[in-house]
Amino acid sequence: MARNIGVIIQARMTSTRLAAKVLLEICNKPVVSHVIERLQYCQKIDDIILAIPDTNEDDALAEYATKIGCHCVRGSANDVLSRYLQAAEQFAVTDIIRVTADCPLIDPVLVDFMVEYYLTEKVDYAAIDVDNYFPRGLDAEIFSCATLQKVDKEAKHNYEREHVTPYIYRHPELFKIKFLAAEKKLTRPEIRLTIDTQEDFNLVDEIFKKLYAEDKMFYAEDIIDFLDSHPELLLINKDIKQKKLGE
């Protein structure tokens, strides 16, 4: 069976700290559009799918996916694991890259590096380590659909199903796992490049205003260079704490 490596982007309109954030505009495009646009620069992926809840609140997001021609699957609002499995099976995805729609600065080179490691080393799960190395907001994970089917049968806790992959990386005795470290320049775990709050949005907006251009990619190193030359920008969201798993 031929591999079909698909990015499945989870998105919703009902985020508690910044509602409808994925459709807020940066440089005249919704946040989710930037996520998709940057992932299209990846060399190692075959498909991009938006996985959103089947709720009235998320109809606008589904309509936007249709407008831009992005594959879209609608499923459970709270059981995100089942939503991922539904999307993977519907589009015959053999290997799933998990990305969230609130990370518009995701780096396609890092995603490709993760995919290459996963394929070459034949691990069950690989992830960009944003807890200890990379800035948060460059997050991505990869695992097979077969692995997710196994997890679907075993994961019972709500947080395991809401966050999709905890059952995998909390059971290293069952799965071959690798968290990918960063080179020195990108070892900046104190930096938040994700969008959870208005402060996060404001910082990301400043980065795009400086670095974004149509049909031209900028990368994690470019972002670090810009922030190092404008350290005052890091004050914008320095007090924002990442929500812990299960909160």
Phi and psi restraints in degrees (value plus and minus 20) as a CYANA .aco file:
   2 ALA   PHI     -88.9   -48.9
   2 ALA   PSI     124.5   164.5
   3 ARG   PHI     -91.7   -51.7
   3 ARG   PSI     123.2   163.2
   4 ASN   PHI    -152.1  -112.1
   4 ASN   PSI      78.0   118.0
   5 ILE   PHI    -108.3   -68.3
   5 ILE   PSI      94.6   134.6
   6 GLY   PHI    -139.1   -99.1
   6 GLY   PSI     115.4   155.4
   7 VAL   PHI    -104.8   -64.8
   7 VAL   PSI     103.3   143.3
   8 ILE   PHI    -130.8   -90.8
   8 ILE   PSI      96.4   136.4
   9 ILE   PHI    -120.3   -80.3
   9 ILE   PSI      99.2   139.2
  10 GLN   PHI    -108.4   -68.4
  10 GLN   PSI     118.0   158.0
  11 ALA   PHI    -171.1  -131.1
  11 ALA   PSI     130.8   170.8
  12 ARG   PHI    -173.5  -133.5
  12 ARG   PSI     142.2   182.2
  13 MET   PHI    -118.1   -78.1
  13 MET   PSI     -27.5    12.5
  14 THR   PHI    -127.4   -87.4
  14 THR   PSI      13.4    53.4
  15 SER   PHI     -78.0   -38.0
  15 SER   PSI     116.6   156.6
  16 THR   PHI     -93.9   -53.9
  16 THR   PSI     -53.2   -13.2
  17 ARG   PHI    -111.5   -71.5
  17 ARG   PSI     -42.9    -2.9
  18 LEU   PHI    -174.2  -134.2
  18 LEU   PSI      68.4   108.4
  19 ALA   PHI     -81.2   -41.2
  19 ALA   PSI     124.1   164.1
  20 ALA   PHI      40.0    80.0
  20 ALA   PSI       4.0    44.0
  21 LYS   PHI     -80.8   -40.8
  21 LYS   PSI     -50.8   -10.8
  22 VAL   PHI     -91.8   -51.8
  22 VAL   PSI     -35.4     4.6
  23 LEU   PHI    -126.5   -86.5
  23 LEU   PSI     -17.2    22.8
  24 LEU   PHI     -85.7   -45.7
  24 LEU   PSI     125.1   165.1
  25 GLU   PHI    -116.2   -76.2
  25 GLU   PSI     116.2   156.2
  26 ILE   PHI    -146.3  -106.3
  26 ILE   PSI     104.3   144.3
  27 CYS   PHI      32.7    72.7
  27 CYS   PSI      22.5    62.5
  28 ASN   PHI      48.4    88.4
  28 ASN   PSI      -0.5    39.5
  29 LYS   PHI    -156.6  -116.6
  29 LYS   PSI     122.3   162.3
  30 PRO   PHI     -80.7   -40.7
  30 PRO   PSI     131.2   171.2
  31 VAL   PHI     -70.8   -30.8
  31 VAL   PSI     -66.6   -26.6
  32 VAL   PHI     -82.8   -42.8
  32 VAL   PSI     -51.0   -11.0
  33 SER   PHI     -85.1   -45.1
  33 SER   PSI     -58.6   -18.6
  34 HIS   PHI     -85.7   -45.7
  34 HIS   PSI     -58.2   -18.2
  35 VAL   PHI     -79.0   -39.0
  35 VAL   PSI     -69.7   -29.7
  36 ILE   PHI     -83.3   -43.3
  36 ILE   PSI     -65.0   -25.0
  37 GLU   PHI     -80.0   -40.0
  37 GLU   PSI     -63.1   -23.1
  38 ARG   PHI     -91.1   -51.1
  38 ARG   PSI     -55.9   -15.9
  39 LEU   PHI     -87.6   -47.6
  39 LEU   PSI     -45.0    -5.0
  40 GLN   PHI     -86.2   -46.2
  40 GLN   PSI     -34.2     5.8
  41 TYR   PHI    -102.8   -62.8
  41 TYR   PSI     -28.9    11.1
  42 CYS   PHI     -85.5   -45.5
  42 CYS   PSI     121.8   161.8
  43 GLN   PHI    -116.3   -76.3
  43 GLN   PSI     -33.8     6.2
  44 LYS   PHI    -125.8   -85.8
  44 LYS   PSI     -13.9    26.1
  45 ILE   PHI    -133.9   -93.9
  45 ILE   PSI     135.2   175.2
  46 ASP   PHI    -129.4   -89.4
  46 ASP   PSI     -42.3    -2.3
  47 ASP   PHI    -175.6  -135.6
  47 ASP   PSI     135.2   175.2
  48 ILE   PHI    -148.4  -108.4
  48 ILE   PSI     107.3   147.3
  49 ILE   PHI    -150.7  -110.7
  49 ILE   PSI     115.0   155.0
  50 LEU   PHI    -117.2   -77.2
  50 LEU   PSI     105.3   145.3
  51 ALA   PHI    -133.3   -93.3
  51 ALA   PSI      91.6   131.6
  52 ILE   PHI    -148.3  -108.3
  52 ILE   PSI     140.3   180.3
  53 PRO   PHI     -87.8   -47.8
  53 PRO   PSI     130.9   170.9
  54 ASP   PHI    -111.5   -71.5
  54 ASP   PSI      46.4    86.4
  55 THR   PHI    -149.3  -109.3
  55 THR   PSI     138.1   178.1
  56 ASN   PHI     -79.6   -39.6
  56 ASN   PSI     -56.3   -16.3
  57 GLU   PHI     -82.1   -42.1
  57 GLU   PSI     -44.8    -4.8
  58 ASP   PHI    -119.3   -79.3
  58 ASP   PSI     -13.2    26.8
  59 ASP   PHI     -79.6   -39.6
  59 ASP   PSI     -58.7   -18.7
  60 ALA   PHI     -82.6   -42.6
  60 ALA   PSI     -56.2   -16.2
  61 LEU   PHI     -89.2   -49.2
  61 LEU   PSI     -61.0   -21.0
  62 ALA   PHI     -83.5   -43.5
  62 ALA   PSI     -59.7   -19.7
  63 GLU   PHI     -84.2   -44.2
  63 GLU   PSI     -57.6   -17.6
  64 TYR   PHI     -87.5   -47.5
  64 TYR   PSI     -61.1   -21.1
  65 ALA   PHI     -78.8   -38.8
  65 ALA   PSI     -62.1   -22.1
  66 THR   PHI     -83.3   -43.3
  66 THR   PSI     -62.1   -22.1
  67 LYS   PHI     -79.1   -39.1
  67 LYS   PSI     -60.8   -20.8
  68 ILE   PHI    -114.5   -74.5
  68 ILE   PSI     -19.4    20.6
  69 GLY   PHI      57.0    97.0
  69 GLY   PSI       7.0    47.0
  70 CYS   PHI    -113.5   -73.5
  70 CYS   PSI     116.0   156.0
  71 HIS   PHI     -75.1   -35.1
  71 HIS   PSI     120.9   160.9
  72 CYS   PHI    -161.8  -121.8
  72 CYS   PSI     113.1   153.1
  73 VAL   PHI    -144.7  -104.7
  73 VAL   PSI     116.5   156.5
  74 ARG   PHI    -134.4   -94.4
  74 ARG   PSI     113.6   153.6
  75 GLY   PHI    -171.2  -131.2
  75 GLY   PSI    -176.3  -136.3
  76 SER   PHI     -78.4   -38.4
  76 SER   PSI     118.3   158.3
  77 ALA   PHI     -91.7   -51.7
  77 ALA   PSI     -58.5   -18.5
  78 ASN   PHI    -122.7   -82.7
  78 ASN   PSI     -51.0   -11.0
  79 ASP   PHI    -110.9   -70.9
  79 ASP   PSI      58.6    98.6
  80 VAL   PHI     -88.8   -48.8
  80 VAL   PSI     -49.1    -9.1
  81 LEU   PHI     -78.1   -38.1
  81 LEU   PSI     -66.8   -26.8
  82 SER   PHI     -86.2   -46.2
  82 SER   PSI     -52.7   -12.7
  83 ARG   PHI     -85.3   -45.3
  83 ARG   PSI     -61.2   -21.2
  84 TYR   PHI     -84.2   -44.2
  84 TYR   PSI     -64.4   -24.4
  85 LEU   PHI     -84.5   -44.5
  85 LEU   PSI     -60.3   -20.3
  86 GLN   PHI     -79.6   -39.6
  86 GLN   PSI     -65.3   -25.3
  87 ALA   PHI     -85.2   -45.2
  87 ALA   PSI     -63.8   -23.8
  88 ALA   PHI     -83.7   -43.7
  88 ALA   PSI     -63.7   -23.7
  89 GLU   PHI     -91.2   -51.2
  89 GLU   PSI     -57.2   -17.2
  90 GLN   PHI     -83.3   -43.3
  90 GLN   PSI     -55.7   -15.7
  91 PHE   PHI    -128.1   -88.1
  91 PHE   PSI      -3.4    36.6
  92 ALA   PHI      32.8    72.8
  92 ALA   PSI      22.9    62.9
  93 VAL   PHI     -99.1   -59.1
  93 VAL   PSI     105.1   145.1
  94 THR   PHI    -109.5   -69.5
  94 THR   PSI     -52.1   -12.1
  95 ASP   PHI    -153.2  -113.2
  95 ASP   PSI     106.8   146.8
  96 ILE   PHI    -125.1   -85.1
  96 ILE   PSI     106.6   146.6
  97 ILE   PHI    -120.4   -80.4
  97 ILE   PSI     100.7   140.7
  98 ARG   PHI    -116.7   -76.7
  98 ARG   PSI     105.6   145.6
  99 VAL   PHI    -156.8  -116.8
  99 VAL   PSI     130.6   170.6
 100 THR   PHI    -127.2   -87.2
 100 THR   PSI     131.3   171.3
 101 ALA   PHI     -98.5   -58.5
 101 ALA   PSI     -19.3    20.7
 102 ASP   PHI    -121.8   -81.8
 102 ASP   PSI       0.6    40.6
 103 CYS   PHI    -142.4  -102.4
 103 CYS   PSI      50.0    90.0
 104 PRO   PHI     -94.5   -54.5
 104 PRO   PSI     -20.8    19.2
 105 LEU   PHI    -126.5   -86.5
 105 LEU   PSI      -3.5    36.5
 106 ILE   PHI     -73.8   -33.8
 106 ILE   PSI     122.2   162.2
 107 ASP   PHI    -123.9   -83.9
 107 ASP   PSI      97.1   137.1
 108 PRO   PHI     -84.3   -44.3
 108 PRO   PSI     -49.6    -9.6
 109 VAL   PHI     -86.7   -46.7
 109 VAL   PSI     -61.8   -21.8
 110 LEU   PHI     -86.7   -46.7
 110 LEU   PSI     -58.5   -18.5
 111 VAL   PHI     -82.3   -42.3
 111 VAL   PSI     -65.2   -25.2
 112 ASP   PHI     -82.1   -42.1
 112 ASP   PSI     -60.2   -20.2
 113 PHE   PHI     -80.6   -40.6
 113 PHE   PSI     -63.5   -23.5
 114 MET   PHI     -81.8   -41.8
 114 MET   PSI     -64.6   -24.6
 115 VAL   PHI     -82.4   -42.4
 115 VAL   PSI     -64.5   -24.5
 116 GLU   PHI     -81.9   -41.9
 116 GLU   PSI     -62.2   -22.2
 117 TYR   PHI     -82.6   -42.6
 117 TYR   PSI     -67.0   -27.0
 118 TYR   PHI     -76.2   -36.2
 118 TYR   PSI     -64.0   -24.0
 119 LEU   PHI     -94.1   -54.1
 119 LEU   PSI     -61.9   -21.9
 120 THR   PHI     -91.4   -51.4
 120 THR   PSI     -63.6   -23.6
 121 GLU   PHI    -107.9   -67.9
 121 GLU   PSI     -27.5    12.5
 122 LYS   PHI      35.3    75.3
 122 LYS   PSI      25.4    65.4
 123 VAL   PHI    -105.2   -65.2
 123 VAL   PSI     143.3   183.3
 124 ASP   PHI    -103.0   -63.0
 124 ASP   PSI     -45.9    -5.9
 125 TYR   PHI    -173.6  -133.6
 125 TYR   PSI     111.9   151.9
 126 ALA   PHI    -154.1  -114.1
 126 ALA   PSI     127.8   167.8
 127 ALA   PHI    -168.5  -128.5
 127 ALA   PSI     129.8   169.8
 128 ILE   PHI     -97.0   -57.0
 128 ILE   PSI     101.0   141.0
 129 ASP   PHI    -101.9   -61.9
 129 ASP   PSI      81.1   121.1
 130 VAL   PHI    -117.0   -77.0
 130 VAL   PSI     -22.4    17.6
 131 ASP   PHI    -101.2   -61.2
 131 ASP   PSI     -54.4   -14.4
 132 ASN   PHI    -139.7   -99.7
 132 ASN   PSI     -36.7     3.3
 133 TYR   PHI    -149.7  -109.7
 133 TYR   PSI     -98.4   -58.4
 134 PHE   PHI     -92.3   -52.3
 134 PHE   PSI     135.3   175.3
 135 PRO   PHI     -78.2   -38.2
 135 PRO   PSI     121.1   161.1
 136 ARG   PHI     -87.4   -47.4
 136 ARG   PSI     113.8   153.8
 137 GLY   PHI      98.4   138.4
 137 GLY   PSI     -32.1     7.9
 138 LEU   PHI    -119.8   -79.8
 138 LEU   PSI      -3.9    36.1
 139 ASP   PHI     -81.7   -41.7
 139 ASP   PSI     119.6   159.6
 140 ALA   PHI    -182.0  -142.0
 140 ALA   PSI     131.9   171.9
 141 GLU   PHI    -157.2  -117.2
 141 GLU   PSI     134.4   174.4
 142 ILE   PHI    -158.3  -118.3
 142 ILE   PSI     121.3   161.3
 143 PHE   PHI    -182.3  -142.3
 143 PHE   PSI     144.0   184.0
 144 SER   PHI    -105.1   -65.1
 144 SER   PSI     138.1   178.1
 145 CYS   PHI     -82.9   -42.9
 145 CYS   PSI     -56.7   -16.7
 146 ALA   PHI     -81.4   -41.4
 146 ALA   PSI     -60.1   -20.1
 147 THR   PHI     -82.8   -42.8
 147 THR   PSI     -64.3   -24.3
 148 LEU   PHI     -85.1   -45.1
 148 LEU   PSI     -54.3   -14.3
 149 GLN   PHI     -83.8   -43.8
 149 GLN   PSI     -58.3   -18.3
 150 LYS   PHI     -85.2   -45.2
 150 LYS   PSI     -64.8   -24.8
 151 VAL   PHI     -82.9   -42.9
 151 VAL   PSI     -57.5   -17.5
 152 ASP   PHI     -78.0   -38.0
 152 ASP   PSI     -53.0   -13.0
 153 LYS   PHI     -99.2   -59.2
 153 LYS   PSI     -44.1    -4.1
 154 GLU   PHI    -125.7   -85.7
 154 GLU   PSI     -50.0   -10.0
 155 ALA   PHI     -93.9   -53.9
 155 ALA   PSI      97.9   137.9
 156 LYS   PHI    -132.4   -92.4
 156 LYS   PSI     -51.1   -11.1
 157 HIS   PHI     -94.0   -54.0
 157 HIS   PSI     127.3   167.3
 158 ASN   PHI     -78.4   -38.4
 158 ASN   PSI     -61.6   -21.6
 159 TYR   PHI     -87.3   -47.3
 159 TYR   PSI     -49.4    -9.4
 160 GLU   PHI     -87.3   -47.3
 160 GLU   PSI     -53.7   -13.7
 161 ARG   PHI    -106.7   -66.7
 161 ARG   PSI     -52.9   -12.9
 162 GLU   PHI     -90.3   -50.3
 162 GLU   PSI     -57.0   -17.0
 163 HIS   PHI    -122.6   -82.6
 163 HIS   PSI     -16.3    23.7
 164 VAL   PHI      53.2    93.2
 164 VAL   PSI     -73.9   -33.9
 165 THR   PHI    -129.7   -89.7
 165 THR   PSI     -22.4    17.6
 166 PRO   PHI     -74.4   -34.4
 166 PRO   PSI     -56.8   -16.8
 167 TYR   PHI     -80.6   -40.6
 167 TYR   PSI     -53.5   -13.5
 168 ILE   PHI     -88.7   -48.7
 168 ILE   PSI     -78.5   -38.5
 169 TYR   PHI     -98.2   -58.2
 169 TYR   PSI     -28.4    11.6
 170 ARG   PHI    -113.9   -73.9
 170 ARG   PSI     -16.8    23.2
 171 HIS   PHI    -150.2  -110.2
 171 HIS   PSI      46.8    86.8
 172 PRO   PHI     -86.2   -46.2
 172 PRO   PSI     -34.1     5.9
 173 GLU   PHI     -95.4   -55.4
 173 GLU   PSI     -35.8     4.2
 174 LEU   PHI    -124.1   -84.1
 174 LEU   PSI     -44.5    -4.5
 175 PHE   PHI    -152.2  -112.2
 175 PHE   PSI     127.7   167.7
 176 LYS   PHI    -106.4   -66.4
 176 LYS   PSI      96.3   136.3
 177 ILE   PHI    -143.3  -103.3
 177 ILE   PSI     122.8   162.8
 178 LYS   PHI    -161.9  -121.9
 178 LYS   PSI     105.1   145.1
 179 PHE   PHI    -120.1   -80.1
 179 PHE   PSI     104.7   144.7
 180 LEU   PHI    -106.9   -66.9
 180 LEU   PSI     107.7   147.7
 181 ALA   PHI    -106.3   -66.3
 181 ALA   PSI     143.2   183.2
 182 ALA   PHI    -122.4   -82.4
 182 ALA   PSI     135.4   175.4
 183 GLU   PHI     -87.9   -47.9
 183 GLU   PSI     146.2   186.2
 184 LYS   PHI     -73.7   -33.7
 184 LYS   PSI     -63.9   -23.9
 185 LYS   PHI     -81.6   -41.6
 185 LYS   PSI     -54.7   -14.7
 186 LEU   PHI    -116.0   -76.0
 186 LEU   PSI     -15.3    24.7
 187 THR   PHI    -101.3   -61.3
 187 THR   PSI      62.6   102.6
 188 ARG   PHI    -158.8  -118.8
 188 ARG   PSI      42.6    82.6
 189 PRO   PHI     -87.0   -47.0
 189 PRO   PSI     -32.7     7.3
 190 GLU   PHI     -97.4   -57.4
 190 GLU   PSI     -32.2     7.8
 191 ILE   PHI    -109.8   -69.8
 191 ILE   PSI     113.3   153.3
 192 ARG   PHI    -125.6   -85.6
 192 ARG   PSI      95.7   135.7
 193 LEU   PHI    -135.2   -95.2
 193 LEU   PSI     -11.9    28.1
 194 THR   PHI    -109.3   -69.3
 194 THR   PSI     149.0   189.0
 195 ILE   PHI    -139.9   -99.9
 195 ILE   PSI      81.8   121.8
 196 ASP   PHI    -131.6   -91.6
 196 ASP   PSI     -47.9    -7.9
 197 THR   PHI    -153.8  -113.8
 197 THR   PSI     152.7   192.7
 198 GLN   PHI     -81.6   -41.6
 198 GLN   PSI     -56.7   -16.7
 199 GLU   PHI     -83.2   -43.2
 199 GLU   PSI     -63.8   -23.8
 200 ASP   PHI     -79.0   -39.0
 200 ASP   PSI     -65.7   -25.7
 201 PHE   PHI     -78.6   -38.6
 201 PHE   PSI     -62.9   -22.9
 202 ASN   PHI     -82.3   -42.3
 202 ASN   PSI     -60.3   -20.3
 203 LEU   PHI     -86.0   -46.0
 203 LEU   PSI     -68.5   -28.5
 204 VAL   PHI     -81.3   -41.3
 204 VAL   PSI     -57.6   -17.6
 205 ASP   PHI     -80.2   -40.2
 205 ASP   PSI     -62.7   -22.7
 206 GLU   PHI     -83.1   -43.1
 206 GLU   PSI     -59.5   -19.5
 207 ILE   PHI     -84.3   -44.3
 207 ILE   PSI     -65.8   -25.8
 208 PHE   PHI     -84.3   -44.3
 208 PHE   PSI     -60.5   -20.5
 209 LYS   PHI     -77.1   -37.1
 209 LYS   PSI     -54.4   -14.4
 210 LYS   PHI    -104.8   -64.8
 210 LYS   PSI     -60.8   -20.8
 211 LEU   PHI    -126.1   -86.1
 211 LEU   PSI     -39.4     0.6
 212 TYR   PHI     -99.5   -59.5
 212 TYR   PSI     119.6   159.6
 213 ALA   PHI    -169.1  -129.1
 213 ALA   PSI     125.2   165.2
 214 GLU   PHI     -78.3   -38.3
 214 GLU   PSI     116.0   156.0
 215 ASP   PHI      41.2    81.2
 215 ASP   PSI       6.2    46.2
 216 LYS   PHI    -160.6  -120.6
 216 LYS   PSI     108.8   148.8
 217 MET   PHI    -113.0   -73.0
 217 MET   PSI     123.0   163.0
 218 PHE   PHI    -141.5  -101.5
 218 PHE   PSI     134.2   174.2
 219 TYR   PHI    -141.9  -101.9
 219 TYR   PSI     156.0   196.0
 220 ALA   PHI     -76.6   -36.6
 220 ALA   PSI     -60.1   -20.1
 221 GLU   PHI     -84.1   -44.1
 221 GLU   PSI     -57.1   -17.1
 222 ASP   PHI     -83.9   -43.9
 222 ASP   PSI     -59.1   -19.1
 223 ILE   PHI     -84.9   -44.9
 223 ILE   PSI     -64.9   -24.9
 224 ILE   PHI     -82.3   -42.3
 224 ILE   PSI     -63.5   -23.5
 225 ASP   PHI     -79.0   -39.0
 225 ASP   PSI     -64.3   -24.3
 226 PHE   PHI     -83.7   -43.7
 226 PHE   PSI     -65.5   -25.5
 227 LEU   PHI     -88.8   -48.8
 227 LEU   PSI     -54.5   -14.5
 228 ASP   PHI     -87.8   -47.8
 228 ASP   PSI     -48.7    -8.7
 229 SER   PHI    -106.4   -66.4
 229 SER   PSI     -31.9     8.1
 230 HIS   PHI    -154.3  -114.3
 230 HIS   PSI      44.4    84.4
 231 PRO   PHI     -81.7   -41.7
 231 PRO   PSI     -40.4    -0.4
 232 GLU   PHI     -83.9   -43.9
 232 GLU   PSI     -43.6    -3.6
 233 LEU   PHI     -87.2   -47.2
 233 LEU   PSI     -49.4    -9.4
 234 LEU   PHI     -89.1   -49.1
 234 LEU   PSI     -33.8     6.2
 235 LEU   PHI     -93.1   -53.1
 235 LEU   PSI     -39.1     0.9
 236 ILE   PHI     -78.3   -38.3
 236 ILE   PSI     -64.9   -24.9
 237 ASN   PHI    -144.1  -104.1
 237 ASN   PSI       4.0    44.0
 238 LYS   PHI     -84.9   -44.9
 238 LYS   PSI     -44.0    -4.0
 239 ASP   PHI    -113.5   -73.5
 239 ASP   PSI     -19.4    20.6
 240 ILE   PHI    -100.2   -60.2
 240 ILE   PSI     107.5   147.5
 241 LYS   PHI    -121.4   -81.4
 241 LYS   PSI     118.4   158.4
 242 GLN   PHI     -87.3   -47.3
 242 GLN   PSI     113.4   153.4
 243 LYS   PHI     -84.7   -44.7
 243 LYS   PSI     116.6   156.6
 244 LYS   PHI     -99.3   -59.3
 244 LYS   PSI     135.6   175.6
 245 LEU   PHI     -75.4   -35.4
 245 LEU   PSI     108.0   148.0
 246 GLY   PHI      74.5   114.5
 246 GLY   PSI     -29.6    10.4
